[in-house]
Amino acid sequence: MRFKLVILGLGVFLCYRGYEEMKLKGIAAPEAQEITCAELIANGPGENAHVIISDFMLLQQAYVYEGSENNMDKVWIPAVALGGEFHQEFSNYLSERDGEDINPDDLPKPKSIGLMVISSRMKTDDQMTAVADADTIRGLVINEIEKLSGEELEILKSSYPGIDFSTVYILEHGREPSGSGKMLGFLGGGALLSLLGLGLFLIKKD
């Protein structure tokens, strides 16, 4: 029974992944468009969800992760635009306390957040800092297939009180549009496994 459920579950999962990739393929071009963080937050990605974002600031003061602190499986980290209201406030705060020990809990908090970066590639704080210090960050805007929910959303709300996370754009760091072969592989493999799983359930033992 367990084997049958595993086969059927894997088939359904692959079908769903294929459906997700098909939806993203319809809104994301193979070549990424270059866009500033401020432009993305203000206007969205337009007709191409495959983006290279510049002028961004990752809010490393508070983020959510799955896994262990030194080996994070998945990270949710807010981002704001360089030159924006919060970036200016944050820079002024650090300048006024130059050389002082700073308690992260005392750092200013943004009044709004327009972008959430999701990543399975930032395994450590050092890797996150490397991404934060880079000039650009590349990935897919995946609001078409994903929204913030569950425990990660509750933690983010407690870390950034008053923020409406239902309106943020969600960027999956490092993700690219799948080719037709990969998408059809998900759908075809999922369909075959689903049919096999259903068939196993219909087989009667003598």
Number of C-alpha atoms within 10 A of each C-alpha: 7 7 10 17 15 14 20 23 16 18 25 22 18 22 24 15 16 23 17 17 22 20 15 23 20 12 18 23 18 13 12 18 17 16 16 17 24 20 14 20 18 10 8 18 20 11 11 19 26 29 27 20 21 20 18 23 21 21 17 15 14 17 18 19 19 14 11 11 11 10 13 18 16 17 24 22 20 26 23 23 22 17 14 14 13 19 18 11 16 14 12 12 13 14 11 9 10 10 8 9 7 11 7 10 10 8 13 15 18 18 12 16 21 22 25 24 21 24 21 16 16 20 20 16 14 11 12 17 13 11 17 17 13 12 12 17 21 19 22 26 29 21 16 13 12 12 15 18 10 8 10 15 16 13 14 19 14 11 16 19 13 11 18 13 21 11 14 21 23 24 27 23 22 16 17 22 23 17 13 13 9 14 21 17 15 23 22 16 18 24 19 17 22 24 16 16 21 16 12 16 13 9 8 6 4 3
